[in-house]
């Protein structure tokens, strides 16, 4: 399995780069890139390479038909959406639906039918499905031209730096880069190395280390409220370091191949409201949800509602959009609750803005907005991380704030651990935000974190969090 933190991946990348750059001809480079992407994907489960290739072939065929004279674009579009969404729903929810259905059966149901499918979710399916849906929708709307070359389209979908967990680059950004001639430039390495080192630092040193505390707290039967708060703070640091670390590595690897891919994070914990948060967090997913869920729902409501003062176009689109986001992230009720919570907060803030409620901007308002937003975000992360909603409800309504003297020692130790790794992340953020690319401070920082990566790395590293979605 070629996790970005495994030595086998970096060996694979060196071999891929050698054959990729040995010829300065785009067709050769695209073929090598496609072969490398399939080998990379096969390292997780060889069987699902056929699923990936099959879905690419179906959507490519549909794209060639949409542009033909007399083609029924609506039927082709619905067929593509049915195939893509159907495959995603089947693999994501088949086990849950199977178990739910047979939970109502009586004891005479054959034993072999009571077992679960035990389907393994194809890794990256949620991400490359969104890529393909965006391509087909934009093509049907006339926003882009079809890709005439199957290899170029296959490279776009299966591009291995993004295949597992994004960023979800649009065809408008990525496909022209596959169609252009590429020649090695030393600037590629200068751009890539800081991203790769920083990404490995975030994952191996910060995220993996703080996960030890977070997992222990969230797997406890009944932690105290204070310990739960500390665990949630830790998870907020962990999930940011883990996912932004993956994105950094992804962008760095893509740069070594001559590609510029999208920025996915922009200081999300500096957000003053949830709208601002989603403009900074998982930016490519946010843009996808905005363009293909939020705006279509709002346009439909505005077109079909006779009462122009109706508040539904303000309230319903964020609720639907964030519910879809929650369902996309996972099968548990906690993910749906997480999505609805975000939708409710966003709808509420938009409603307040529409009604003109609120004081003029001031330092006090900015500070209070940040504190309120951060508090609500932390609660949303608790919904995201919890094992079950029942567990979270027990912590909130039944667990004591503290469970005695021993609990105080555990809380202090856990809090110091969280603060230490949060400080490392803050240091990384400060250096990248406020120092120049060629300063001695930044050079020293890269030297130190490279040493820390070797110290903290081991033969087995947990998967990146978002590879499971």
Backbone torsions as a table, in degrees:
resi	resn	phi	psi	omega
1	UNK	NA	123.9	-174.1
2	UNK	-94.3	66.6	171.1
3	UNK	-64.4	147.3	-179.2
4	UNK	-58.0	-19.9	-179.1
5	UNK	-95.9	2.3	-177.6
6	UNK	-93.3	148.5	178.8
7	UNK	-64.6	-32.9	-178.5
8	UNK	-64.5	-33.2	177.8
9	UNK	-65.4	-43.4	-177.3
10	UNK	-70.1	-31.1	173.3
11	UNK	-66.5	-44.6	176.3
12	UNK	-58.3	-42.7	-178.1
13	UNK	-63.6	-41.1	178.9
14	UNK	-61.5	-43.3	178.5
15	UNK	-64.3	-43.7	-179.6
16	UNK	-62.6	-43.3	179.9
17	UNK	-64.1	-38.1	-179.8
18	UNK	-61.0	-53.1	-177.9
19	UNK	-69.7	-30.7	-178.4
20	UNK	-66.5	-43.3	-175.2
21	UNK	-94.2	-3.4	-177.0
22	UNK	-66.8	-26.3	175.7
23	UNK	-125.8	135.5	-178.7
24	UNK	-95.5	57.6	-178.7
25	UNK	-134.3	125.3	-167.9
26	UNK	-64.3	-36.0	179.6
27	UNK	-63.3	-45.3	176.4
28	UNK	-58.9	-47.4	-177.8
29	UNK	-63.0	-39.8	179.2
30	UNK	-67.8	-37.8	177.2
31	UNK	-64.4	-45.7	177.9
32	UNK	-60.9	-41.6	-179.5
33	UNK	-64.7	-40.4	178.8
34	UNK	-67.5	-44.4	178.0
35	UNK	-60.8	-45.3	179.0
36	UNK	-61.2	-39.8	179.7
37	UNK	-65.3	-39.4	179.0
38	UNK	-69.2	-39.2	176.2
39	UNK	-63.4	-44.1	177.8
40	UNK	-57.9	-47.1	-178.2
41	UNK	-68.2	-36.8	179.9
42	UNK	-65.4	-23.6	-179.5
43	UNK	-65.8	-21.6	177.9
44	UNK	-87.5	-43.8	175.6
45	UNK	-166.6	108.1	-175.0
46	UNK	-58.2	-31.1	-176.0
47	UNK	-61.8	-37.8	-173.6
48	UNK	-77.2	-5.1	171.3
49	UNK	-62.4	-36.9	179.3
50	UNK	-67.2	-35.5	175.3
51	UNK	-64.2	-44.6	179.4
52	UNK	-61.1	-48.7	-179.0
53	UNK	-65.2	-39.2	179.1
54	UNK	-63.9	-43.4	-179.6
55	UNK	-68.1	-35.3	175.9
56	UNK	-63.5	-45.6	-178.3
57	UNK	-62.3	-42.3	-179.0
58	UNK	-63.3	-48.6	-177.4
59	UNK	-69.3	-33.5	177.4
60	UNK	-65.8	-42.3	177.7
61	UNK	-61.5	-43.8	178.8
62	UNK	-61.3	-40.8	-179.1
63	UNK	-64.1	-33.6	178.6
64	UNK	-73.1	-28.1	-179.1
65	UNK	-80.9	-32.1	-176.4
66	UNK	-60.1	-36.3	-176.9
67	UNK	-80.8	-4.7	-176.6
68	UNK	-79.6	147.0	178.9
69	UNK	-63.8	131.4	178.8
70	UNK	84.0	-1.1	-179.6
71	UNK	-69.9	140.1	176.9
72	UNK	-83.6	92.9	-174.3
73	UNK	-62.8	-37.4	-177.8
74	UNK	-63.1	-45.1	-179.9
75	UNK	-66.0	-40.3	178.8
76	UNK	-64.5	-40.7	178.7
77	UNK	-63.5	-46.4	179.3
78	UNK	-63.2	-37.2	178.4
79	UNK	-63.8	-45.2	178.6
80	UNK	-61.6	-45.3	179.7
81	UNK	-63.8	-39.3	179.8
82	UNK	-63.3	-42.7	179.6
83	UNK	-66.1	-49.5	-176.6
84	UNK	-66.3	-49.7	-179.1
85	UNK	-70.2	-37.0	179.2
86	UNK	-61.3	-45.7	177.6
87	UNK	-61.9	-43.4	-179.4
88	UNK	-63.1	-46.1	179.7
89	UNK	-63.5	-41.9	-178.3
90	UNK	-60.0	-51.2	-176.9
91	UNK	-73.9	-31.2	-177.1
92	UNK	-79.4	-36.5	-169.2
93	UNK	-120.6	0.0	-176.4
94	UNK	-58.6	-45.5	-179.6
95	UNK	-61.3	-44.7	-178.3
96	UNK	-65.2	-44.3	-179.8
97	UNK	-67.2	-38.1	179.2
98	UNK	-62.4	-47.9	-179.7
99	UNK	-65.0	-39.9	179.7
100	UNK	-63.7	-43.5	-178.1
101	UNK	-63.9	-47.9	-175.0
102	UNK	-80.3	-5.7	174.3
103	UNK	-70.3	-17.4	179.5
104	UNK	-95.3	-4.1	-177.9
105	UNK	-81.4	155.9	-179.7
106	UNK	-89.1	-178.7	-172.3
107	UNK	-69.0	-14.0	-179.0
108	UNK	-83.0	-4.4	177.3
109	UNK	-62.2	131.4	-179.8
110	UNK	-51.6	139.2	-174.8
111	UNK	-59.2	-38.3	-175.7
112	UNK	-67.3	-21.3	178.8
113	UNK	-82.2	-14.0	-178.3
114	UNK	-86.1	-10.1	179.8
115	UNK	-81.0	155.9	-179.7
116	UNK	-78.0	156.9	173.5
117	UNK	-62.6	-31.0	-175.2
118	UNK	54.5	43.4	179.1
119	UNK	-73.1	138.2	174.7
120	UNK	-92.5	119.1	179.9
121	UNK	-60.6	122.9	177.2
122	UNK	-58.0	122.6	-175.9
123	UNK	-63.3	136.0	179.6
124	UNK	82.5	-3.7	-176.0
125	UNK	-58.2	-41.5	-178.6
126	UNK	-62.8	-31.7	-176.1
127	UNK	-82.4	-49.8	-177.4
128	UNK	-74.2	-18.7	172.6
129	UNK	-66.1	-43.2	177.7
130	UNK	-64.3	-37.4	176.3
131	UNK	-58.7	-48.0	-176.0
132	UNK	-69.7	-37.6	178.0
133	UNK	-63.9	-43.9	179.1
134	UNK	-60.7	-40.9	-179.6
135	UNK	-62.7	-48.0	-177.6
136	UNK	-66.4	-41.4	179.4
137	UNK	-63.5	-45.9	179.6
138	UNK	-64.8	-36.8	178.7
139	UNK	-66.0	-43.7	-178.8
140	UNK	-67.7	-26.7	179.3
141	UNK	-88.1	-3.0	178.9
142	UNK	78.0	16.7	-179.8
143	UNK	-79.5	-25.0	178.9
144	UNK	-136.5	162.4	173.7
145	UNK	-93.5	152.8	179.4
146	UNK	-66.9	151.6	176.4
147	UNK	-84.5	114.9	-175.4
148	UNK	-73.7	-17.8	-174.0
149	UNK	-105.6	121.4	-177.9
150	UNK	-62.3	-39.5	-178.6
151	UNK	-63.5	-41.8	179.3
152	UNK	-63.9	-41.3	178.1
153	UNK	-66.1	-42.7	179.0
154	UNK	-62.3	-39.1	177.2
155	UNK	-63.3	-40.3	178.9
156	UNK	-59.5	-45.3	-178.0
157	UNK	-74.0	-43.0	-170.9
158	UNK	-97.9	9.6	-177.3
159	UNK	-49.6	108.0	-165.0
160	UNK	-64.0	-29.4	175.5
161	UNK	-62.2	-24.5	-177.6
162	UNK	-110.7	-4.6	-167.9
163	UNK	-63.7	-34.3	-171.4
164	UNK	-87.6	-42.7	-175.9
165	UNK	-150.1	36.2	174.7
166	UNK	78.7	-165.2	2.0
167	UNK	-60.2	157.8	-177.1
168	UNK	-91.2	76.7	-179.2
169	UNK	-70.8	143.4	178.1
170	UNK	-80.3	160.5	178.0
171	UNK	-60.2	-36.3	-179.0
172	UNK	-58.4	-31.7	-177.8
173	UNK	-89.4	-41.5	-168.4
174	UNK	-91.9	-43.2	-173.7
175	UNK	-61.2	-42.7	177.0
176	UNK	-57.6	-26.9	178.5
177	UNK	-74.2	-30.5	173.7
178	UNK	-72.1	-27.2	-177.1
179	UNK	-86.0	-11.5	-177.5
180	UNK	-94.3	153.3	174.9
181	UNK	-70.8	141.6	-178.8
182	UNK	-123.1	133.0	178.4
183	UNK	-130.5	135.8	-176.4
184	UNK	-59.1	137.2	177.9
185	UNK	-135.4	131.7	179.3
186	UNK	-57.5	-21.9	178.4
187	UNK	-64.8	-27.0	178.2
188	UNK	-58.4	-45.8	-179.5
189	UNK	-67.7	-40.6	179.5
190	UNK	-62.4	-33.7	176.1
191	UNK	-76.5	-36.6	-171.9
192	UNK	-78.8	-41.3	-172.5
193	UNK	-57.4	-48.6	178.4
194	UNK	-60.1	-38.2	179.2
195	UNK	-64.5	-45.3	-177.6
196	UNK	-66.0	-45.9	-179.3
197	UNK	-64.2	-44.2	179.3
198	UNK	-63.3	-41.0	179.1
199	UNK	-63.6	-43.4	177.6
200	UNK	-65.2	-37.0	176.8
201	UNK	-61.9	-47.1	-179.6
202	UNK	-61.4	-42.8	-176.3
203	UNK	-75.1	-56.1	-171.4
204	UNK	-75.5	-39.7	-175.0
205	UNK	-88.0	-46.4	-173.9
206	UNK	-90.8	-62.0	-172.1
207	UNK	-62.1	-49.0	-178.5
208	UNK	-64.0	-36.5	-177.8
209	UNK	-70.7	-46.6	-177.3
210	UNK	-72.7	-21.4	178.1
211	UNK	-62.5	-28.2	-179.8
212	UNK	-60.0	-46.3	179.5
213	UNK	-69.9	-46.0	-177.9
214	UNK	-59.2	-46.4	-178.8
215	UNK	-63.2	-41.6	179.8
216	UNK	-62.2	-40.1	-178.7
217	UNK	-71.6	-46.2	-176.0
218	UNK	-77.5	-12.3	173.6
219	UNK	-97.1	-3.3	176.1
220	UNK	-68.8	148.2	-177.9
221	UNK	-67.9	-42.9	-177.9
222	UNK	-153.5	76.8	177.9
223	UNK	-71.1	157.4	175.5
224	UNK	-69.3	163.3	-179.7
225	UNK	-62.1	-39.7	-179.0
226	UNK	-65.1	-42.5	178.9
227	UNK	-65.1	-38.3	176.8
228	UNK	-62.9	-41.1	178.3
229	UNK	-61.7	-43.6	178.6
230	UNK	-63.7	-42.1	177.5
231	UNK	-62.7	-36.6	178.7
232	UNK	-69.8	-40.5	173.8
233	UNK	-58.3	-43.3	178.7
234	UNK	-62.5	-41.1	-179.8
235	UNK	-66.6	-36.1	177.4
236	UNK	-59.2	-39.6	177.1
237	UNK	-71.9	-43.4	-177.1
238	UNK	-60.8	-49.3	-174.0
239	UNK	-67.5	-34.4	177.1
240	UNK	-68.7	-47.2	-179.8
241	UNK	-63.3	-40.9	-177.4
242	UNK	-66.0	-52.9	-173.8
243	UNK	-75.3	-41.0	177.3
244	UNK	-68.8	-30.8	175.0
245	UNK	-63.6	-43.7	175.8
246	UNK	-59.1	-45.6	-178.4
247	UNK	-62.0	-40.7	178.3
248	UNK	-59.9	-46.7	180.0
249	UNK	-63.9	-43.9	179.4
250	UNK	-57.8	-46.9	-179.1
251	UNK	-67.3	-35.8	178.3
252	UNK	-66.4	-44.8	179.0
253	UNK	-64.5	-42.7	177.6
254	UNK	-61.0	-36.9	180.0
255	UNK	-66.6	-36.1	176.4
256	UNK	-62.3	-24.1	178.3
257	UNK	-92.2	2.4	177.1
258	UNK	91.7	14.5	-176.4
259	UNK	-109.7	147.0	170.2
260	UNK	-108.0	117.9	-179.1
261	UNK	-112.2	169.8	-169.4
262	UNK	-73.7	145.8	170.6
263	UNK	-74.1	135.1	-174.0
264	UNK	-111.1	-13.4	-178.1
265	UNK	-139.2	142.7	179.0
266	UNK	-145.3	75.7	177.4
267	UNK	48.9	59.7	-173.4
268	UNK	-63.1	-27.2	-177.5
269	UNK	-82.9	7.2	170.2
270	UNK	-96.9	6.3	-176.3
271	UNK	-65.8	145.6	179.1
272	UNK	-101.2	-8.4	175.1
273	UNK	-161.1	174.4	-175.6
274	UNK	-72.6	-30.9	173.9
275	UNK	-60.4	-44.8	178.8
276	UNK	-62.6	-39.6	179.3
277	UNK	-59.2	-45.7	-177.5
278	UNK	-77.1	-9.9	169.0
279	UNK	-84.6	-8.6	-177.1
280	UNK	-117.6	-24.7	-175.2
281	UNK	-104.1	130.9	178.2
282	UNK	43.9	58.1	-168.0
283	UNK	-58.5	-40.4	-177.5
284	UNK	-68.2	-34.8	174.4
285	UNK	-69.3	-42.0	178.9
286	UNK	-58.5	-43.8	179.5
287	UNK	-66.2	-37.5	177.6
288	UNK	-62.6	-49.0	179.8
289	UNK	-62.0	-39.7	179.7
290	UNK	-63.3	-46.4	-172.8
291	UNK	-78.8	-30.9	-172.5
292	UNK	-112.4	-7.8	176.0
293	UNK	-122.4	-59.7	-171.9
294	UNK	-61.9	-56.7	-176.8
295	UNK	-64.0	-44.0	177.4
296	UNK	-61.1	-40.8	178.9
297	UNK	-64.1	-44.1	-179.0
298	UNK	-66.3	-42.1	178.7
299	UNK	-62.1	-42.3	-180.0
300	UNK	-62.1	-43.7	-179.9
301	UNK	-64.6	-42.2	-178.5
302	UNK	-68.3	-30.7	179.2
303	UNK	-76.2	-30.2	-172.4
304	UNK	-103.7	-7.6	178.6
305	UNK	-95.5	123.6	-179.1
306	UNK	-74.1	-34.4	-179.1
307	UNK	-82.9	104.8	-175.1
308	UNK	-68.0	-19.1	178.9
309	UNK	-87.6	2.5	-179.7
310	UNK	-60.6	138.7	-176.6
311	UNK	-88.9	-4.1	-178.5
312	UNK	-58.7	-40.7	177.9
313	UNK	-62.7	-17.6	176.5
314	UNK	-89.4	-36.8	-172.2
315	UNK	-90.4	-45.5	-170.5
316	UNK	-70.6	-44.3	-177.3
317	UNK	-55.3	-46.2	178.0
318	UNK	-66.8	-31.5	178.1
319	UNK	-65.7	-47.0	179.7
320	UNK	-64.9	-44.9	-177.0
321	UNK	-61.3	-47.5	-176.7
322	UNK	-75.5	-26.7	173.0
323	UNK	-65.7	-42.4	175.4
324	UNK	-59.9	-41.2	177.8
325	UNK	-60.8	-42.5	178.8
326	UNK	-64.1	-43.4	178.5
327	UNK	-64.2	-38.6	178.9
328	UNK	-62.7	-36.1	-175.4
329	UNK	-73.8	-34.8	-177.3
330	UNK	-171.3	171.6	-174.9
331	UNK	-93.4	-12.5	-176.3
332	UNK	-77.7	158.2	176.7
333	UNK	-62.9	-26.5	-179.4
334	UNK	-64.9	-33.9	178.6
335	UNK	-70.4	-37.1	175.7
336	UNK	-65.6	-41.2	178.2
337	UNK	-64.1	-40.1	177.6
338	UNK	-60.9	-46.2	179.8
339	UNK	-64.4	-45.2	179.1
340	UNK	-64.0	-37.8	178.3
341	UNK	-60.3	-47.0	177.5
342	UNK	-62.0	-41.1	179.9
343	UNK	-63.3	-41.2	179.5
344	UNK	-64.6	-44.2	-179.4
345	UNK	-65.2	-43.0	179.5
346	UNK	-65.1	-44.4	178.9
347	UNK	-61.8	-41.6	179.0
348	UNK	-62.7	-43.3	-179.6
349	UNK	-67.3	-37.1	178.1
350	UNK	-69.1	-36.5	178.0
351	UNK	-65.4	-42.3	178.1
352	UNK	-62.2	-42.8	179.6
353	UNK	-65.2	-39.2	-179.0
354	UNK	-67.5	-36.0	-179.3
355	UNK	-81.2	-4.8	177.0
356	UNK	74.6	24.2	-179.8
357	UNK	-86.9	139.0	176.4
358	UNK	129.7	148.0	-178.9
359	UNK	-79.8	166.1	175.8
360	UNK	-66.0	151.6	-178.7
361	UNK	-56.0	138.9	177.2
362	UNK	-154.9	167.5	178.8
363	UNK	-60.1	-41.5	-179.5
364	UNK	-64.6	-40.5	-179.8
365	UNK	-67.1	-41.5	178.7
366	UNK	-61.2	-45.6	-179.5
367	UNK	-64.0	-43.6	-179.3
368	UNK	-68.6	-35.9	177.4
369	UNK	-63.9	-42.4	179.5
370	UNK	-64.9	-43.5	-179.3
371	UNK	-63.7	-44.1	179.8
372	UNK	-64.4	-45.8	-179.9
373	UNK	-61.6	-44.0	-179.9
374	UNK	-63.6	-42.3	178.0
375	UNK	-61.7	-43.9	178.7
376	UNK	-67.1	-37.1	177.5
377	UNK	-63.5	-41.5	179.4
378	UNK	-62.3	-41.5	177.6
379	UNK	-64.1	-38.7	178.6
380	UNK	-64.5	-35.9	176.8
381	UNK	-66.9	-31.5	175.4
382	UNK	-64.4	-40.8	175.6
383	UNK	-62.3	-40.7	-178.2
384	UNK	-65.7	-41.2	-171.8
385	UNK	-89.0	-22.8	-173.0
386	UNK	-58.9	147.6	177.7
387	UNK	-70.4	-43.8	174.8
388	UNK	-145.7	157.5	176.5
389	UNK	-66.8	-29.6	177.2
390	UNK	-64.0	-43.2	177.5
391	UNK	-59.0	-45.2	-178.6
392	UNK	-66.0	-40.5	178.3
393	UNK	-63.0	-39.0	178.0
394	UNK	-63.8	-40.0	178.3
395	UNK	-64.8	-43.2	-176.1
396	UNK	-70.8	-37.5	-169.9
397	UNK	-112.4	-12.1	-176.9
398	UNK	-122.8	-33.6	-178.0
399	UNK	-69.9	144.3	176.0
400	UNK	-73.0	162.4	177.7
401	UNK	-65.5	-39.2	174.6
402	UNK	-135.8	151.6	-177.8
403	UNK	-115.7	40.0	176.5
404	UNK	103.8	-179.0	-175.6
405	UNK	-62.6	-40.1	179.9
406	UNK	-64.1	-34.8	180.0
407	UNK	-65.5	-33.4	178.5
408	UNK	-63.0	-42.9	179.0
409	UNK	-63.3	-42.1	179.2
410	UNK	-64.3	-42.8	180.0
411	UNK	-63.3	-42.6	-179.7
412	UNK	-65.3	-42.2	179.1
413	UNK	-65.0	-43.7	179.8
414	UNK	-65.1	-42.1	-178.9
415	UNK	-64.8	-40.5	178.9
416	UNK	-64.0	-37.4	177.7
417	UNK	-63.3	-46.6	179.9
418	UNK	-63.9	-44.3	-178.7
419	UNK	-62.7	-40.7	-179.0
420	UNK	-60.3	-48.1	-177.4
421	UNK	-76.6	-28.3	172.7
422	UNK	-65.6	-36.6	177.6
423	UNK	-65.2	-39.7	176.9
424	UNK	-60.8	-40.8	178.5
425	UNK	-67.6	-40.8	178.8
426	UNK	-62.7	-38.3	178.1
427	UNK	-63.6	-44.8	178.5
428	UNK	-61.0	-44.1	179.8
429	UNK	-62.7	-44.3	-177.1
430	UNK	-64.1	-44.5	-178.1
431	UNK	-65.0	-41.7	-179.7
432	UNK	-74.5	-27.0	-177.6
433	UNK	-83.8	-34.2	-167.4
434	UNK	-119.0	1.4	177.8
435	UNK	-118.5	152.0	178.2
436	UNK	-72.5	163.4	-175.9
437	UNK	-68.0	-23.0	-174.3
438	UNK	-113.3	15.9	-178.2
439	UNK	-75.2	156.8	177.3
440	UNK	-63.7	-34.7	-179.4
441	UNK	-61.0	-46.2	-178.6
442	UNK	-67.9	-38.6	178.0
443	UNK	-62.3	-43.4	178.2
444	UNK	-64.3	-39.2	179.5
445	UNK	-60.8	-46.1	179.8
446	UNK	-63.8	-36.3	178.1
447	UNK	-64.9	-43.4	-178.3
448	UNK	-67.0	-46.1	-176.8
449	UNK	-71.4	-27.8	174.0
450	UNK	-63.1	-42.2	176.0
451	UNK	-62.4	-42.7	179.6
452	UNK	-64.4	-35.9	178.5
453	UNK	-61.1	-43.9	178.6
454	UNK	-66.2	-36.5	-179.3
455	UNK	-68.8	-43.4	-173.9
456	UNK	-86.4	-17.3	-176.9
457	UNK	-73.6	152.4	174.9
458	UNK	-148.5	-180.0	-174.5
459	UNK	-69.8	-24.6	-178.1
460	UNK	-122.6	122.5	178.3
461	UNK	-126.1	133.8	178.5
462	UNK	-57.6	149.9	177.4
463	UNK	-61.3	156.8	171.0
464	UNK	-64.5	141.9	-174.1
465	UNK	-55.6	-46.7	-171.9
466	UNK	-77.5	-5.4	174.5
467	UNK	-69.4	-15.8	-179.1
468	UNK	-87.7	-2.6	-177.6
469	UNK	-102.5	NA	NA
